[in-house]
């Protein structure tokens, strides 16, 4: 047993299993929080997180976890608000952290959940364009007005043309890499439905969760709409229908943010006091000695 295992104060099942949207091929992801030994708290050593790719496990230090959770990072809030059936371990320290979870919430969630949703959207849109309108060849400098330089390389007529060429070349290289390294599962979804429905399910879930948090001050990790999200992943909507739904949810999120009674910022002073208290307790606890 490593010190990370001994020092873990909260461990949960995370991801699709926690959302209730897992399919037959879904992995079991584990996330958690630990309080590092004294040398990391008051010495010169540094620790942010432990990762084990073989078991899809990530354990964050309490300090890093809290910093990300105070920023209303959706992945961290999922850990704090995991459904009881998905909590694998929570000692007295972990329970104290869970008890304070409401103090992490703020209207920041409007931006963080929308930001994470938009990341999914951008990937899905890019892949959709590559599927339906792929670039047919690598861009050449002369297409952007460049001429060969006597000493080698190319000379562009202006920086605008050079930047346009660089952007087109990057787009082409990204397309080639995507085509060569496509995830088989995602490729099958795209072939069947014309777009990546897994990205679609994630982005719709994120918008809905953001709206719920702003209105109800609760993070529902185990999704009451899990059956609907699975239908989304199985191609319930055409691409235009999905785009219309996303536009509606964006507008709804904006209205929820305007009307929300959540504070503009989380209660960072109270959370910092909790972190100090938990660290102090751990320094006096023989279990956390090394």
C-alpha positions as CSV (number, residue, x, y, z in Angstrom):
1,X,0.0,0.0,0.0
2,X,1.4,3.4,-1.0
3,X,1.1,6.5,1.2
4,X,-1.5,7.8,-1.4
5,X,-3.8,5.0,-0.5
6,X,-3.3,5.4,3.2
7,X,-3.8,9.2,2.9
8,X,-6.9,9.2,0.7
9,X,-9.8,10.9,2.4
10,X,-12.4,10.6,-0.3
11,X,-12.7,8.2,-3.3
12,X,-15.6,8.0,-5.7
13,X,-16.6,6.4,-9.0
14,X,-16.5,9.1,-11.6
15,X,-17.6,9.6,-15.2
16,X,-20.3,7.8,-17.1
17,X,-20.7,5.2,-14.4
18,X,-21.4,7.9,-11.9
19,X,-23.8,9.7,-14.4
20,X,-25.7,6.5,-15.0
21,X,-25.0,6.7,-18.7
22,X,-22.4,4.0,-19.0
23,X,-22.6,1.5,-21.8
24,X,-21.3,-2.1,-22.0
25,X,-17.9,-0.9,-23.0
26,X,-17.6,1.9,-20.5
27,X,-14.6,1.9,-18.1
28,X,-14.8,2.5,-14.4
29,X,-13.0,5.7,-13.6
30,X,-11.9,6.5,-10.0
31,X,-11.3,10.0,-8.6
32,X,-10.3,11.0,-5.1
33,X,-8.7,13.4,-2.7
34,X,-5.8,12.9,-0.3
35,X,-3.9,14.8,2.3
36,X,-0.2,14.4,1.6
37,X,2.5,13.7,4.3
38,X,4.1,16.5,6.2
39,X,7.0,16.9,3.9
40,X,4.5,18.0,1.2
41,X,2.6,20.3,3.5
42,X,5.4,22.1,5.4
43,X,8.5,20.8,3.8
44,X,10.1,21.4,0.4
45,X,8.5,18.4,-1.5
46,X,5.7,19.0,-3.9
47,X,2.7,16.9,-4.7
48,X,-0.4,17.7,-6.8
49,X,-1.9,14.4,-7.9
50,X,-1.3,10.7,-8.4
51,X,-2.4,8.9,-11.6
52,X,-2.7,5.2,-12.3
53,X,-3.6,4.7,-16.0
54,X,-4.1,1.0,-15.5
55,X,-7.0,1.5,-13.2
56,X,-8.2,4.9,-14.5
57,X,-7.5,6.5,-11.1
58,X,-6.6,10.0,-10.3
59,X,-6.1,11.2,-6.7
60,X,-5.7,14.9,-6.1
61,X,-4.0,16.6,-3.1
62,X,-6.5,18.4,-1.0
63,X,-5.0,21.8,-1.9
64,X,-5.1,21.2,-5.7
65,X,-8.6,19.7,-5.5
66,X,-10.0,22.7,-3.5
67,X,-8.3,25.2,-5.8
68,X,-10.0,23.6,-8.8
69,X,-13.3,23.1,-7.0
70,X,-13.4,26.8,-6.0
71,X,-13.1,27.6,-9.7
72,X,-16.2,25.6,-10.1
73,X,-14.4,23.0,-12.3
74,X,-17.2,20.5,-13.3
75,X,-15.0,17.5,-12.8
76,X,-14.2,18.5,-9.2
77,X,-17.8,19.2,-8.4
78,X,-18.7,15.7,-9.7
79,X,-16.4,14.3,-7.0
80,X,-17.9,16.3,-4.2
81,X,-21.4,15.6,-5.2
82,X,-21.1,11.9,-6.2
83,X,-24.2,9.9,-5.3
84,X,-23.8,7.9,-2.1
85,X,-23.8,4.6,-4.0
86,X,-20.7,5.8,-5.9
87,X,-18.7,6.8,-2.8
88,X,-16.1,4.2,-2.3
89,X,-14.4,5.8,0.7
90,X,-15.0,8.8,2.9
91,X,-13.3,9.1,6.2
92,X,-13.9,11.9,8.8
93,X,-11.7,14.3,6.7
94,X,-13.5,13.4,3.5
95,X,-16.9,13.7,5.2
96,X,-16.0,17.2,6.4
97,X,-15.1,18.1,2.8
98,X,-18.4,16.8,1.6
99,X,-20.3,18.6,4.3
100,X,-18.9,21.9,3.0
101,X,-19.7,21.2,-0.7
102,X,-22.4,23.8,-0.9
103,X,-19.9,26.6,-0.1
104,X,-18.1,25.8,-3.4
105,X,-21.0,26.7,-5.6
106,X,-21.3,30.1,-7.2
107,X,-22.6,31.7,-10.4
108,X,-19.2,30.8,-11.9
109,X,-20.8,27.6,-12.9
110,X,-22.5,29.4,-15.8
111,X,-19.1,30.0,-17.4
112,X,-17.4,26.7,-16.4
113,X,-20.2,24.4,-17.4
114,X,-20.8,26.3,-20.6
115,X,-17.0,26.3,-21.3
116,X,-16.7,22.6,-20.9
117,X,-19.8,22.1,-23.0
118,X,-18.4,24.4,-25.7
119,X,-15.2,22.3,-25.7
120,X,-17.2,19.2,-26.6
121,X,-19.1,21.3,-29.1
122,X,-16.0,22.5,-30.9
123,X,-14.6,19.0,-31.2
124,X,-17.9,17.7,-32.5
125,X,-18.2,20.5,-35.0
126,X,-14.7,20.1,-36.2
127,X,-15.1,16.4,-36.7
128,X,-18.5,16.9,-38.4
129,X,-16.8,19.2,-41.0
130,X,-14.0,16.7,-41.5
131,X,-16.5,13.9,-42.0
132,X,-18.7,15.8,-44.4
133,X,-16.3,18.4,-46.0
134,X,-12.8,17.0,-45.5
135,X,-9.8,19.0,-46.9
136,X,-8.7,17.4,-50.1
137,X,-5.0,18.2,-50.0
138,X,-2.2,19.7,-48.0
139,X,-2.1,23.5,-48.5
140,X,0.9,24.8,-50.5
141,X,2.7,28.1,-49.8
142,X,2.1,29.3,-53.4
143,X,-1.6,29.2,-52.8
144,X,-1.1,32.0,-50.3
145,X,1.0,34.1,-52.6
146,X,4.4,32.9,-51.4
147,X,7.5,32.7,-53.6
148,X,10.6,30.6,-53.0
149,X,13.4,32.5,-51.3
150,X,16.8,32.2,-53.0
151,X,18.3,31.0,-49.7
152,X,15.6,28.5,-49.1
153,X,12.1,28.5,-47.7
154,X,9.3,30.8,-48.8
155,X,8.7,34.6,-48.7
156,X,5.0,35.6,-48.2
157,X,3.7,38.9,-49.5
158,X,2.5,39.9,-46.0
159,X,2.1,38.5,-42.5
160,X,-1.6,38.0,-43.0
161,X,-1.0,35.6,-45.9
162,X,1.7,33.7,-43.9
163,X,-0.6,33.3,-40.9
164,X,-3.4,32.1,-43.2
165,X,-1.1,29.5,-44.6
166,X,0.1,28.4,-41.2
167,X,-3.5,28.1,-40.0
168,X,-4.4,26.0,-43.1
169,X,-1.4,23.8,-42.6
170,X,-2.2,23.2,-38.9
171,X,-5.8,22.4,-39.9
172,X,-4.6,19.9,-42.5
173,X,-2.2,18.3,-40.1
174,X,-4.9,18.0,-37.4
175,X,-7.2,16.4,-39.9
176,X,-4.5,13.9,-41.0
177,X,-3.7,13.0,-37.4
178,X,-7.4,12.6,-36.5
179,X,-8.0,10.4,-39.5
180,X,-5.0,8.2,-38.6
181,X,-5.8,7.9,-34.9
182,X,-9.6,7.9,-34.7
183,X,-11.1,6.2,-31.7
184,X,-12.8,3.1,-33.0
185,X,-15.9,3.7,-30.8
186,X,-16.2,7.3,-31.8
187,X,-15.6,6.4,-35.5
188,X,-18.5,3.9,-35.4
189,X,-20.8,6.6,-33.9
190,X,-19.8,9.1,-36.6
191,X,-20.3,6.5,-39.3
192,X,-23.7,5.6,-38.0
193,X,-25.1,9.0,-37.1
194,X,-23.0,11.5,-39.1
195,X,-21.6,13.1,-36.0
196,X,-20.0,12.2,-32.6
197,X,-23.1,11.5,-30.5
198,X,-21.0,10.9,-27.4
199,X,-19.7,14.5,-27.5
200,X,-23.4,15.5,-28.0
201,X,-24.5,13.7,-24.9
202,X,-21.7,15.2,-22.8
203,X,-22.4,18.8,-23.9
204,X,-26.2,18.5,-23.3
205,X,-25.5,17.0,-19.9
206,X,-23.2,19.9,-19.0
207,X,-25.7,22.5,-20.0
208,X,-28.5,20.9,-18.0
209,X,-26.3,20.4,-15.0
210,X,-25.2,24.1,-15.1
211,X,-28.9,25.2,-15.3
212,X,-29.8,22.9,-12.3
213,X,-27.0,24.2,-10.2
214,X,-27.9,27.9,-10.8
215,X,-31.6,27.3,-10.1
216,X,-31.5,24.6,-7.4
217,X,-28.1,24.9,-5.8
218,X,-27.4,21.2,-6.2
219,X,-25.1,19.1,-8.4
220,X,-27.0,16.0,-9.6
221,X,-24.2,13.8,-10.7
222,X,-26.3,10.6,-11.0
223,X,-28.5,12.0,-13.8
224,X,-32.3,11.8,-13.6
225,X,-32.2,12.2,-17.4
226,X,-29.7,9.4,-17.9
227,X,-32.1,7.4,-20.1
228,X,-32.5,10.5,-22.4
229,X,-28.8,11.1,-22.5
230,X,-28.3,7.4,-23.6
231,X,-30.8,8.0,-26.3
232,X,-28.8,11.1,-27.4
233,X,-25.7,8.9,-27.6
234,X,-27.7,6.5,-29.8
235,X,-28.6,9.1,-32.3
236,X,-32.0,10.4,-31.1
237,X,-31.4,13.8,-32.8
238,X,-30.3,14.7,-36.3
239,X,-27.4,17.2,-36.4
240,X,-29.6,20.2,-37.1
241,X,-32.0,19.1,-34.3
242,X,-29.1,18.9,-31.9
243,X,-27.9,22.4,-32.9
244,X,-31.3,23.8,-32.2
245,X,-31.4,22.1,-28.8
246,X,-28.0,23.5,-27.9
247,X,-29.1,27.0,-28.8
248,X,-32.1,26.6,-26.5
249,X,-30.0,25.4,-23.6
250,X,-27.5,28.2,-24.0
251,X,-30.3,30.7,-23.8
252,X,-31.8,28.9,-20.8
253,X,-28.4,28.8,-19.0
254,X,-28.1,32.6,-19.5
255,X,-31.5,33.2,-18.0
256,X,-30.7,30.9,-15.1
257,X,-27.5,32.8,-14.4
258,X,-29.3,36.1,-14.4
259,X,-32.0,34.8,-12.0
260,X,-29.7,32.7,-9.8
261,X,-29.5,33.5,-6.1
262,X,-26.1,31.8,-5.8
263,X,-23.3,34.1,-4.8
264,X,-21.1,35.6,-7.5
265,X,-18.1,33.9,-6.0
266,X,-17.7,30.8,-3.8
267,X,-17.0,31.1,0.0
268,X,-13.3,30.8,-0.5
269,X,-12.5,32.1,3.1
270,X,-14.6,29.4,4.7
271,X,-13.1,26.7,2.4
272,X,-9.6,27.9,3.1
273,X,-10.3,27.7,6.8
274,X,-11.5,24.2,6.4
275,X,-8.3,23.2,4.5
276,X,-6.1,24.7,7.2
277,X,-8.1,22.8,9.8
278,X,-7.9,19.5,8.0
279,X,-4.2,19.9,7.3
280,X,-3.6,20.7,11.0
281,X,-5.5,17.7,12.1
282,X,-3.6,15.5,9.6
283,X,-0.2,16.7,10.9
284,X,-1.1,15.5,14.3
285,X,-2.6,12.2,13.1
286,X,-0.2,9.2,13.1
287,X,-1.9,7.8,10.0
288,X,-0.6,10.7,7.9
289,X,3.0,10.5,9.1
290,X,4.5,9.3,5.8
